Amino acid sequence: MSVKIGKFGFVNNYLPYYQFEQNGLKVIEALPKQLAEMFERGELDFAPVPSFYYIKNRAKLKSYEFCVASKDSVLSVIIVSNGKKLDGVNGSIAVTNQTVTSLNLLKIILREKGQKNSVVVLNEGKTSELLKRCNYALVIGDEAIKARMTHKVVMDLGEEWHKLTGYPMVFGISVSRKEVDMSEINSKVMESVEWGTSNVDLVVSEAEKKFGMPVEFLARYFRSLTFRLGAQEKKGLELFGEKCYEYGLL
């Protein structure tokens, strides 16, 4: 039986999986929250899942080196507005229901900064629709990248986390079921990460054709991310878990 491998259906997984897929290996693409649901149903053997899902379910999961983390600014997990600065007292923030990690990260950041904004989760992913309901919108992934071009960015959650903790924010981490060893697949993905990092200009050029995003932004974006769970990333993930427990999110 073939191994079912998943990846985030965002630009952020284009570089790490580029060579992997060029070599003919099949990958199932979905939103992070959907990947977690598919993994839960046994439809995937190896995939990055949202960090919040991992922390909540770590007793039954085996984690691996491949991750999706921001060194500082993440660029694609942001709060935007129609030109208003973020008021820390008034103004609600609409959040797409496509996220679990970024939603809880936002709640932590607001608590840590002493901001009183209400958070409203909506069954909507489009920035324009979210901003019809609230003064501000938390958007993720490719929608966030598009929103950067048309709306005012009032907070980058990766940057805020780094300011608060001094550590990277891990948004996704690769897992398998506890009883299954997917180390070989993880190694293949990490080889692809290394290749993509060494050939970033080629990957950027191909990504521009596929996604229609500016070369300058893509180059900056890929370099702002890290895909290896090193000591700093592990500490950032550990702190995120601690804060989730501290604020009653788990």
N, C-alpha and C positions, 0 to 999 in steps of 0.2 A: 504494500500500500504506500502511495506517495505521501511525503510530508507536506502538510498544508501550512504555508508560511504567509504571514500577513505583514502589511506595512501601512503607515499613516497615509491617507489619500491627500497629502499636502505637498507643497514644494519642498518642505523641510526633509522629506524622505527621498527626494529625487537623487541627491548626491550619494547618500550611503548605499542605495540599492542600484545605482546606475550600472556598474560593472556586473553585479550579481544578475541583473535581468538581461544585460547584453550577452551573458554567457548562456542564456536560454532557460534559466531557472524561473519557474512560475511563482507569481506572488499575487495574493489576494489583497486588494486595496479597499480601504474603508476609512471613515472618520474614526478618531481615537475611541470615542464612546462606543461606536458600533463594533470595533475590534474587540473590546472588552466583552461585549454581549455575545459575539460570535465565539470567543474563547470560552466563555462560560457555558455555552451550549455544546462545546466539544467540536466546533467546526474549524478550529485552528490548533496547530501543534506548537507553533513558535510565532510570536508577534510582539511588537512593542505595544504596551497597554498604558493607559493613563497612570501616572504615579499614585494618584489617590486610590485607584482601584487596586494597585499592587499593595499599598500599605494596608488597606482594608482586608485583603485576602492573602497576605504573604504566607500564612501557615500552610496553604495548599499549593504554593507556587515556588518554582525554582527560577531565580533571576540570572541574567547573563550580562556580559560586558557591553553589549550594544545598548545605547540609550539615545535620547534626544534631550539635550540640555543647552541652556544659554550660559555663556561665559559671564555676560553682564546684560546688556539690552538684548531682548529676544526678537524684537521688531514685529513679531506676528502674534503676540498676545497683548492686546492694547485696549485702552479705553479711549474712545473718540467722542467728539461732540460736533455740533454745527457751528463751531467757532467760539464757544464758551469755555472759559477756564474751569477747572474742576473746583467746585465749591465743596469743601469738606464738611459742611453743615447741612446745606440744602441741596436738593437735586437727587433724584433716584437714578440708579444705574441699571439699565436693561442688560440681561445676560442671555446669550443664546443657550438653549438647552442641549447643544451639541458638546458641551464641556462639563467635566466633573473636576478635574485638577485645577483649571484656571478659575473656576467658580470659587472653590475653597481657598485657593491662593489669594483671590481678591478679598474674601472675608477676613483672612489673616492680616493682610496688609492694612485694611481699613481699621481693624482693631488695634494693630500695632501703632498706627499713626494717629489714633484717636479721632478718626473721621466718622461722621454720623450718617453717611449716605445710606439710603435703603437700597437693597439689591432685589431686583425683580427678574425672575427666570421666565423666559418666554419661549414658546414653541416656534421659534423663528431664527434664521441664521443670517439674514440680510441686514446690513447696517442701516439702510434707509428705513426698514420696517421697525427695527428696534428703536430708532430715534423718534419714531412717531409716538411711541409710548412713554419715553423717558428723555431726560435732558442729556444723558450719557449712555453709551453702549459699550459693553465688553465684547469684542469680536476676536476670533482666533483663526489661525491658519491662513489660507489663501484669501478669504474674505477680509481679514485684517490687513493683509498686504495691499489689496485694492482700496480699502478704506483710508489707508495712509495717504493715498494720492488725492483724495477728494474731501477729507475731513480733518479737523484739528485733533492731533494726538495729545491727550491730556495726561496719560500715564502709560508707561511700558512696564508690565508686571515683572518681567525679568530684571529690569534695571532697579525697580523698587525693592525686589527681594534681595538683590545684591547689596544695595545700600543698607538694608536692615540687618543683613547677616554676614556679608562679606564672602558669601559662597555662591556657586552656580545654582540655578534652579533647574532641577530635573523634571521635565514635563512628561516624559515617557520612558519606560524601561522594558527591555525585552524579557519575556518569560516563557516557560513551558509548565506543564503540570509537574508537581513535585516528583512523581515517580518516573518521569521521562527525562532522559538526558539529550538535550539538543545542542550540546557543545560544538558538534561538527558544523551544524548550521550557523551557529553564532560565529564560528571561526571564518566561515565563508562570507558572512555579512561584514565582519571586521576587515577581511581582506579587501572587500569592495569599498569600505570606508577609506582605507589607506590609499587605494588606487584613486578614488574620487578626490581625496584631499591633495594628492600629488598631481592630479590633472584637473584642478579646479577650473581653469580657463576653458577647457574643452567642455566640461560639464555645464558651465555657465552658458556657453554658446548653444548647447543643445537644449538647455532649460528655457532659454529665451524663445527658441522656436516653438517649444511645446506649450509654454504658459503665457507668452506674449508680454513678459515683464522686462523692464529695463536691465540691461547688462550690468550697469553700475550697481543697481540695487541688489541683484542676484549675487554678485561677487561679494558685496558687503554682508549679505544675509548668510550665505554659506560659511563665511569666515567668523560670523558671530556665534555660530553653533558648535557644540562639541558632541560627538557621537560615541565617546568612550567613557565608561563609568570608572573614573579614577578616584583617588582619595578625596579630592575636593568635591567631586560630584556626589560621592557616597555620604560625605558630611552634610552637604546641602539637602540631600534626600532625607537623611536622618532628622535634620532640623525641621523640615517640612512636616514629617510625621509627628514630631514632638509638638509642634504648633497646632496641628490638627486635633490632637488629643487635648491640649491645653484649652483650646477654645470650643471643645465639645462638638467637633465636626465629625468625629468617629464614634 
